[in-house]
Amino acid sequence: MRFTSPAALASLLATLATPLTISATTAAAGPCTRAVTACERWVTFGKGPARSMVYATYSLDAANPNLTRALIMVHGAGRNADHYFETANAAGFLAGALENTLIIAPRFIAGQDKPSANEVMWPEGGNSWRAGGMSPNNPTISSFDFVDELVRKLSNKKNFPKLTRIVIAGHSAGGQFATRYGMVNKVHDTPGVELSYVVANPSSYAWPSAVRPLPTGDANPVDADKAALGRDGEKVHTNYTFGAADAGKAPNYNRWPAGLENLAGYSAGMDTAQLVKQLVKRPATYLLGQVDVLPLGGFDSSPNAMAQGPTRRARGEAFFKYVNETLGAKHNAIIVSECGHNDRCVFTTDVVLPVIFPK
């Protein structure tokens, strides 16, 4: 029997515990899959110097004929782009998509975050980065302009001649970003690329009319959590009726970003009828955790959000039903089995992989 000396064993353990470092050369040759400095890329707005950072598996500015699709994954309220980048890469590994997909996780720094030189800060509060709010230190730039710029880079056929699909996805606060961006963005019809939107477990949506789900059926606040876990817990529930919201409880329930009144930021001055048409026309999939029915993980319990339903799952199901059945959209919804308010559970589930890595 062969024994390893204590010194050799200690050296081996130290090597295994050392984080993998990816060089710039390696990152250029293959996917850069960890949230390390080598995977950081900077996006400059206009002629600069304003800029924002993303993690990305490949360069945004170098020719890469192997890439056929891109996934832009927006983080949640914790603004932890590093975690969401690695979640997206875990999903890419499971889907066998790392070699032909450019995975991007933008960083929306805000609040007490420490910016790098010339890095754009994004707003919190009502018209925040989740809703296309304008930067407090670069007031001509909105958070939606950031993703517009990414779409323009990805549609550059000189660098990405085979890239034809772009998915913009987000979970929780990132899901809020994805649904509102999908409705209002100005780059959806960019030639040569097809955009789709994946909206996972947001606390609120921008409702396209003044009605809201009434507190009955699957939106009954008394047992909405229990109903979601019942016999048909893995199916999209549709027992929702709609009517006028209680403006006494939520006088601003239809103001942007919960509705289309008083549009602000990126969407300021837009025609609301056109926004409704865009919402209906643009492809969206709603990912709703089967057990995301508890007020956890930064759940929005404000009057405006509560007017949309008692739980995240109920809000998503009701929005999906209204947009499809009343407005005529052809959106999709998936109840992600056994998942709660957890991005890694949602995005690494088999049924979700073809949605975020479409053929």
Secondary structure, DSSP 8 states (H G I E B T S, - for coil): -----HHHHHHHHHHHHS-----HHHHHHS---SSSGGGEEEEE-TTSS-EEEEEESS-SSS--TT--EEEEEE--TT--HHHHHHHHHHHHHHHT-TTTEEEEEE---BTT----TTB--B--STT-GGGT-B-SSSTT-BHHHHHHHHHHHHT-TTT-TT--EEEEEEETHHHHHHHHHHHH-S-TT-TT-EEEEEEES-S----SSSEEE-SSGGG-TTTHHHHHTSTTTTS------EEE--TTT-TTTTBTTTSSBS--GGGTT--HHHHHHHHHHS-EEEEEETT--SS-SS---SHHHHTT-SSHHHHHHHHHHIIIIIT----EEEEETT--S-HHHHHTSTTTHHHHS--
